[in-house]
Amino acid sequence: MTPRLNGKTIAFLLTDGFEDSELTSPWETVVEAGGTAHLIAPSGDSVEGKKGHTQDVDRAVAEADPTSYDALVLPGGTGNADKLRMDEDAVAFTRHFGAEGKPIAVICHGAWIMTEADILQGRTMTSYPSLKTDLRNAGATWVDEEVVVDDTLVSSRTPDDLPAFNRELVNVFAQG
């Protein structure tokens, strides 16, 4: 039986320059599993991925209440991840999920903001390989695997890993 996300609201935190498929594929998965997806961004009416996908922003991160969300998805894309980790509101939003033990699914470069939020101590995860040292320096154990589930944290490396990433994010989000 496939887990369902009925009644769960999932925040997708990103900004311009995200990896298009790392938003669209998990978004479709959440919706197909019965969840409600909200796009949270630092500013603007819409965001644009590095391959041209545009999507409307549901709420600015400065106005978003993290207690209103059951889980968080952090798509990658180098430009997106670098901008987000320098946004204090985005970092605080992410920190809430880590501090409260709420489920987080992160792929590729999306993990950079987690280093700023200081929520990786003792966690095991994967990411795009260039983040390995940053994540280790933030206290994580980095492994090179398609998908890693560490309690409420789901992580993957690249768009090639999306099928496994999507499967595990639904499993973890359904439990959390």
N, C-alpha and C positions, 0 to 999 in steps of 0.2 A: 504494500500500500504506500502510495506517495504521500509524504507529509504535506500538510496544508498550512497556509499562512493567513487563513481567514481571521479578520479582526486585528491583524498586525499592520502597523504603519512603519515603513522602512525609509530612512533618510539616505539619500545619495548626495554626498558632499563633493563638489567639484567646481572648476571654473574653466575658462577658455583654455584650449590646448590639451584637453583630455584625449585619451585613446578611445575613439568612437565605439568600438565593439565592447570595451570594458565598461561602458555605460549601457549601451543598448541591449546586450545579451543578458546581463543580470537583471536589468529592469524588466524585460519581457518575462524572465523566469519568475520574478517576484509576483508580477501581475497574474501570470498563468497559474501560480500556486494559490491565488486568492488574496494576496497581500495588496496593500495600498502603497504606492511608491511616491515619494516627494523629492523633488530636486531642490537642494539647498546650495546656494552660491554666495560668495562675498558681495556681489553687486550685479546689477543689470536685469533686464527683462528676460534675456535668454543667454545661453552659452553656446559656443561653437567648438566642436572637436577638431583635432588636427587634420582629419580627413573630410571635414565639411558638414558633419551632422550637427544640426542646431536643435535645441530643445528649450522650451520655456522654463524659467525658474519659478518654483512655487513659493519660495520664501528666501529672503536675505538671511544669511547666517547670523548677523547681528540681532535679528528679530526672532530667530528660531529658538524655541524652547526644547532643549534636548530631552526633557522628561516626557515630551509628547510622542517620542519615537521609541519603538521596540528594538530596533537594530540600525546599524550604520553600514553603508557600503562606500568604500573609498576606491574609485577607479584610478588607473594610472595615467600615464602620459607625462613626460618629463616636465613640460612647461606648466601643466596643471599642478603637478605635485610641488614644484618649486614655488609657485605663487601661493598655494594654499598654506604651506608651512611658514610663510612670512605674514600671514593674516592672523592677528591675535584672536579674533572671534572664532575663526575656523579651528584654531588650535584648542581653544577653550571648549568648543562644541565636541571635538574629538576626545579631549581629556575626560569629559563627563562619562562617555561610554566606557572608557577604560577603567575609570575610578569606580563606577557602579557595577562593573562586571557584565555590562550589556553586550550582546553579540556584535562583533565587527567582522566584516568580510573585506579584505584588502588584496589588491592585485597590482603587480608590476611595481611602478614607482610610487603608487599610492601610499606606501608605508612611510615615506619621508615625514609626513605630518605626525605620525605616531612617535617619531624620535623627538620632535619638538614638544609633544604633549607629555613626554616622559612616562609612557605607559607600557614599555616593552620589557622591563626588568623581569627576568625569569621565564619569558615566553619563548616558545619554539615556533619558528615561522620560515617562510620562504618569500622571495621577491624577485624582481629583475636582478640578475647577478651583480650589477654595479652598486647596489645598495648594501651588499653583504657587510662591508666594514662599518658603515654607518649604523646598521641594525645591531651588529655585535657591540659596537661602542655604546649603544643605548641599553645594553643588557640582555639582548635577545640571543638565543642560539639559532644561527642561520643554517638551513639545510637546503639542498638543491633537489626539490621534489615537485611534482606536478601540483599537488595540493597538500596543505598541512592543516590539520585541525588540532588546536591546542585549547581545550575547554571551549570557551565562547569565541575564540579567534580562528577565522578561516583565512588562509593566505595562499596565493598562487603567483606564478612567475610572469606569464605572458598571455596574450590572446589565445595561443595554442592550448592553454590549460583551461579555457572557459567551460567546456563541458563538465569537467571534474569540479571546478570552482562553483559553478551554479548548483550542481547536485548537493555539494556539501553546505553551501550557504543556506539552502532551503532546509536541510536536515538540522543544522544548528539553530537557525532562526525559529523553526517550528518548536524547538525545545525551550528556547530562551524566552 
